[in-house]
Amino acid sequence: MFAGGLLRAGYSVIPVNRGDDLFTVAHAHPEPQLVLVAVAENDLHTVLAAMPGAWRPHVALIQNELLSRDWEKYRYADPTVISVWFEKKKGTDAKPLIASSVAGPGAALLCRALTAIELPCREVALGDELLFELVRKNVYILTTNIAGLKTGGTVSQLWAQHQAFARQVANEVMDIQDALTGVAHDRARLIAGLLEAFDGDPEHGCTGRSAPSRLARAIAHADEFSLAVPTLRSLAS
């Protein structure tokens, strides 16, 4: 989707595939406007560590479960980061839930690309505003995926039929997010953000093939900070 949007907006796109030598490509293209890192969450840290120095100021991140500690570990200073709120499945058009939020030096470029393919996008400020949007997306995806391991169904069914359980999962997810970020987030505002996304696509399925690994990562983070998270642990047992 991003490549299509960038092409539609008039930019050239140079693919870098798994197994390509990053430094060889960087030597041929030393001054890109944007380096879009589109790998899965589990591969992100390897790619960030291996990124050529010339490309580092131009990096843009699109992963789920993303927080500032992920890039700060590798000494990236304020990369472009987008909280993606659309889904593209094979054979279907991309479906936005709400507008994707993007911050950083490449924010305007990414918004132009998404707007070119009729996907809503809004620029937000680096710092607290971006952090809230990242945590909001994490609460959405972790709550729905993890709760869905038990309930199945859609997000509207989760809230209508299992709200107490969903809130238990969400609260434990927020415990983890608070610990990971060192910030006590406004939980009422996060729940309101969760429900806004639910309203954007009420028939969105709760869970998917990534759900078990998301639960395992959440529990590993809880262990890192000695958090009890009894509901999450019961789902893993």
Stockholm file with secondary structure:
# STOCKHOLM 1.0

chainA/1-237         MFAGGLLRAGYSVIPVNRGDDLFTVAHAHPEPQLVLVAVAENDLHTVLAAMPGAWRPHVALIQNELLSRDWEKYRYADPTVISVWFEKKKGTDAKPLIASSVAGPGAALLCRALTAIELPCREVALGDELLFELVRKNVYILTTNIAGLKTGGTVSQLWAQHQAFARQVANEVMDIQDALTGVAHDRARLIAGLLEAFDGDPEHGCTGRSAPSRLARAIAHADEFSLAVPTLRSLAS
#=GR chainA/1-237 SS CHHHHHHHTTCCCCCCCTTCCHHHHHHHSCSCSCEEECCCGGGHHHHHHHCCTTTGGGEEECCSSCCHHHHHTTTCCSCEEEECCEECCTTSCCEESSCEEEESTTHHHHHHHHHHTTCCEEECCTTHHHHHHHHHHHHHHHHHHHHHHHHCSBHHHHHHHCHHHHHHHHHHHHHHHHHHHTCCCCHHHHHHHHHHHHHHCTTCBSCCTTHHHHHHHHHHHHHHTTCCCHHHHHHHC
#=GC SS_cons         CHHHHHHHTTCCCCCCCTTCCHHHHHHHSCSCSCEEECCCGGGHHHHHHHCCTTTGGGEEECCSSCCHHHHHTTTCCSCEEEECCEECCTTSCCEESSCEEEESTTHHHHHHHHHHTTCCEEECCTTHHHHHHHHHHHHHHHHHHHHHHHHCSBHHHHHHHCHHHHHHHHHHHHHHHHHHHTCCCCHHHHHHHHHHHHHHCTTCBSCCTTHHHHHHHHHHHHHHTTCCCHHHHHHHC
//
